[in-house]
Amino acid sequence: MEKTEPTFWDHLEELRRVLFRVAISVVALMAAAFCFKETLFSIILAPKNSDFITYRIFTEISRITDIPSISPDDFDITLINTQLASQFLIHMNAALYAGLILGSPYIIYQIFKFILPALYENERRHSLMIISWGYVLFISGVLLNYFIIFPLTFRFLGTYQVSTEVENIITLTSYMDTLIMLSLMMGIVFELPIICWFCAKLGFLSSSFMKKHRRHAIIIILVIAAIITPTSDIITLLMVAIPIYLLYEISICIVNHSCKE
């Protein structure tokens, strides 16, 4: 008996199953994250403390290199809540984001498994490469933000005063919004090699063009790094700019290779 081709309704039913499995996994992980509130928020709120690992590393580097300016001063910033339901809603949102992050490998697997039958062999190879590296790069950007960019940015902005008569009172909502915004921003910035590869495949970009405008790219990278990290510390600026510049150089190699295929 010949095997019949799946109909549109068969694909729609399979998509429904995929979305159902994804939703169940996210809800289950979200519920688990919600229950472990202390652990969840100990991770989220860790960068606001002066004993965070990033500050300890800078202090150790300062001791080894004998450069006192590198060592961050101790600081104490208390977060407040100004709305009745904010803490509960933030708890729900944080649990949802945690569920999405923890479940993202399974979500990507389910989506790729669904589209796989419709792809040719070379398309499968490229799709798997794009999805895998895109995920790794995005998570790398989020981790860089959590351990480097956000702590140093929060410390600078949280302790900055135009006058001693004006006291900083940071809300929990402001803290969470800044953390999420910077995490998404860095995750997207780290997708630079994937974006360049895609543009090269469409014929919009070439490695020679990227090499020719390398100096312009460096200036743009420094500007982006200065916007992301509004501090007066050149070391913090370079810690953001250097990874982005390395991604630019990697992108040149990727574009050059893709043009030869």
N, C-alpha and C positions, 0 to 999 in steps of 0.2 A: 504493500500500500504506500503510495507516494505521500511524502510529508508536505502539507500545505503551508504556504507562506502566511505568517501572522497578519491579521487584519489590523486596521486602525484601532478598532475597539480592543483587540488583544494587547496592543501597545499601551493603550490608555489604561487598561486594567493592570498591566505590569507596572506602569508608572504610579498608579494608585498604591500598589503594594510597596513599592520603593519608598514613597513619601510616608506611608504608614509606619514602615520599619524605622525610617529616619526620625520621625516624630516621637515614636516610642523610646528610642535610644536617648534622644535629647531630653525628653521629659524625665526619664529614669535618672539620668546623670544630673539633671537640674535638681531633682528631688534630693539626691544624695548630697549635692553641694549645699543645698538649702539646710539640710539637717546638720551638716558639719559647719555651722556658722562661725565658730571660733577659729577653726583652721582656715576657712576661706578668707576671713577678714584679717587674720594675722598675716597672710600673704599679701593681701591688697594694701593694707596700711603699713606694712614694713618699711617702704621707702621714706616715710615721713619721720622716722626715728633717726637720731644722730648716731646710733650704733648699727645702722644698716650695713651690710657687707661691703657695699661700694665705698662708703665713707671709711670703713676700717682699712680697706685696701689702699685708699689714697693716703691715709695716715701712715701706713707701713712704707709706702713708696717715699713719702716725705722723710721718714726716719732713715731709710737706706741712702737716699740721694742727698740728704742734708739740705733739702729745700723746704723751709717752713711754710712757704706760701701755698704749697700743694695740699697741706693738711687742712681739712675743713674744720672750722670751729664748731664746738658743741652748740646745738640749738634745741629749742623746745617750742613746738607748734601744736596747739590744741585745736582739734576740729570741733565744730559745733553743728547743731541741727536747728533749723528755724521753722520748719513746717511739721505739722502733726504726723502726717503719714509718710514723710520722706524716708525715714530709716527703714521702714518695712518695704517700701517700693524699691529702695536701693538694694536691699537684701534680695528681693526677687530678681531685679535686673542683674545683679552680680552672679546669682545662681544660674540664671539663663546664659550669661556669657561663659561661665565656667562649663556649663553643659555643652555649649556649642564648641568650645575649644577642646574639651576632653573627647567629645564625640566626632570631631572633624575628620580623623582618619577613617572612621566607619562611614561617615556621610559621603566622603570623597569616593570611597570604595563602592558604595551602592550606586552613586551617580555614574561612575565609570563603567560599572558592570551593566548598567542599563543601556548606555550608548554604545558599548563595545560591539554588539552584533551589526550595527549600521556602518561600521568603519572598515576601510580596506586595511591590509596588513601594514603598509607604511604609515597610514593615518593612526593606527593603533599605537605604533611605536612612538610617533611624535606626540600623540595625546597623552600617553603615559608619562613621557619625559616632561612635558609641560606641566601636567598636574602635580607630579612628584616634586619637581624643582620649584614650582610656584608655591607649593605648600611649605617646603623647607625654607625658602627665602622669606615668606611672610612671617613664619614663626620666628625666624632669626631676627627680623626687624622688630617684632614685638618684644623679644627677649632683650635686645639691645636697648630698647626704650625703657623697659622695666628696671634693668640693672644700671644703666648709665644716664640716659637722657632725662627721664622723669625725675629721679631722685635729685639730680643736680639742679634741674629747672625748678622743682618744688622748693628746694632749699633756698635758691636765690630769690625767687619771687615771694616766698613765704616770709622771708626775713628782711626783704627790702622795704625801706621806709623813706618817704619824702621828708618826714619830720618826726622827731621823737614824740610829738603831740598826737600823731596818728598811729593808732595801734592796729596791727593786722589781726583780723578775726576771720579765719577761713572756714567756710561751710563744707560739710561732707559732700554735698551735691557738686560744689565747685571742684573739689579734689577728684571725685569720680569722673566728672565730665572731662577734666584735663587729662587724666590717665587714659581714658578710653580714646579721646581724640588723638593724643600723641601716639598711642599704640597703633591705631588704624593708619595714621599718617606714615609712620615708619614702616609698617607692614607693606603699604602701597609703594613707598620709595624703594624698598628692597626688591620689588618686582621689576626693577629696571632691566635686567638681562632678558626677562621673558618678553617685556614690551618691545625691546629693541629687536629681538629675534623675530617677533611677529611683524614688526614694521619692515624688516629686511625681506621677509617672505613675500610681503605685499609689494616690494619694490620701492618703498618710500625711504629706505635708509641703506647706507653702505658704510663699510669699515673705513674707506678712504675719507669720507665726509666726517666721520667721528674723529679720526686722527687729525684732520685739518683743523677742526674746531675744538681741539682738546683744551687749549688755553681758555676759550670762552666757557667750556664746560666746567673747568676748575673754578672760575669766578662764580658761575651759577651755583655750583655745589657749596662754595663758601657762604654765599648769600642764604641758601636754603638752610645750611647748618646754623647760621647766625639767627635765623628766624625760629628754628626749632629749639635752639638753646639760647634764650635771651640772657646770657650771663656775660660778665666781663672777663671770664677766665679763658685764655687762649687754649689751654690744655683740653678743656671741655669741648670747645669748638672743633679742635682737631680730632678728638675722639669720635665725633659725629661725621666730620668731613672725610676722614681717611677711609672708613668703610664704604661710604658712598662712592668715593673716587675709585676704590678697588673694584666696585661693582661696574663702574663705567669702563674700566680697562678689561674686565671680564666680558662685558657686553661687546666690546670691539672684537675680541677673539671669537665670540659666538656668532656675531654678524659676518665676520670674515669666513668662518667655516660654513655657515648656512648659504652663503653666496656661491660656494664651490660645489654644493650638492646638486 
